Amino acid sequence: MVVFFAIWLVVGLLLGLAFKEQARIRTAELPSARLPDLARAYVQEKRSNAALEEEIRQLRQKINELENAFASGTKQTQLLTQSLQEAKMLAGLLEVEGPGIELILQDSKRKPAGDSPELLPELYTIHDYDLLRVVNELRQAGAEAISINGQRIVATTAIRCTGPVVFVNDVKMASPFTILAIGDPKTLVGALEMPGGALADLKSVDPKMVQIRQMDKVRIPAYGGATQFRYARPVAPEEVKP
């Protein structure tokens, strides 16, 4: 048991260092210089980021190997492994598949009329709040896993607009947005298409902004971002008030 937690502690520290460096690269600002210098800096940061992502992949593979090794051990270690897998599933750290839906949201190709109010053009664009409404509706309808353009939606996911683009898990993306969700297909579609629901406003502007279909099998990737907590910590059993 001591060995089990010691191994996990070492692996966790390694993952933490890798995630920390990856976060630094994502948030670092390029130097203000001439275009060639910016291009070189971009290429260098991209290579560093790719190397760190490969390191994270290898560390996660090592974790899986350790889990498999413990799974073949005693009943107690098997129970621990099972609990760990369930926790990873809940946290979105495992790739999953199952029945569900595919929803594509895209900016309208229509142009607002010349006498339209000044803010009307905004209605023809997919915004962060459109994505948030869809995600909330899917969760309420029982979706067990959701992704947007390949980014897994987890508890720490932020969806926000910055100018003409949207950031999901700090990854920049733009229209069209492909949203995958695993759950009962009929229930998910019914929730999204209810009158006054998450898609009603978009369809009233341009029905072509929304495409939705039920699928027998949807595959959603695992969350690939940082999982380290800087401030939050578990409450020890002796600190829990009765």
Residue, then its C-alpha position, 0 to 999 in steps of 0.5 A: m500500500v505504501v509503495f502504491f501511494a509512493i509511486w502515485l506521488v512521484v507520477g503526480l509531481l511529474l505531471g504537475l511540473a509538465f502541466k505547469e510548464q504547459a500552462r506557462i507556454r499557453t499564457a506566455e506573450l510573444p515578444s514585441a518585435r519584427l515579424p521574423d522574430l515573432a515567427r521564430a518565437y512562435v515556432q519555438e513555443k510550438r515545439s516546446n508545447a509539443a514536447l511537453e504534450e508528448e511527456i504528459r502522454q508518456l506519463r499518463q501511459k505509465i500511470n495506466e501501466l501501473e494501474n494494470a499492474f495493481a489490477s492483477g494484484t490483491k482484492q484490495t488493490q483491485l478495489l482501489t484501481q476500480s475506484l480510481q477508474e471511476a474517479k477518472m471517468l467522472a473527472g473526464l480523464l478517460e476517452v469514452e464512447g457511446p450513443g449520443i448526438e452531434l450538434i454543429l453550430q455555425d455563423s450565419k451566411r446571411k447578411p442583416a437588412g440595411d435598416s436593422p438595428e445596430l446590434l442585430p448583426e450579433l445575432y448572426t454569430i455564434h457566441d460563448y453564451d450560445l455554447l454555454r446554454v447548449v452545454n447546460e441544457l445537455r447536462q440537464a438532459g443527462a449527458e454523461a460526456i460533452s466535447i466542443n471541437g475536440q475539447r472535453i468539457v469538465a468541471t474546470t472548463a471555461i468558455r469565453c469570447t475574446g474578440p472574434v474567437v472563442f476559448v474553450n479550455d484555453v484553446k482558441m477556436a471559431s465557427p463552426f463548433t462541433i459539439l458531441a454529447i453521450g447520452d440518450p439521443k432522443t432525450l438530448v435532442g428533445a431537450l435542445e429543440m424544445p420551444g424557447g430552448a437553447l437552439a430556438d433563438l439561433k433557428s429563428v435567425d437562420p435555421k442553417m446555423v444549427q445542424i443536429r443528428q442522433m448517433d449510435k456511437v459517439r467518441i469523446p476524447a479525454y481532457g488533456g489540460a492541467t489537473q493540478f490544484r494550487y489552492a483547494r485541498p481535501v478536508a481531512p476526516e478529522e476536520v469534517k464537522p458532524 
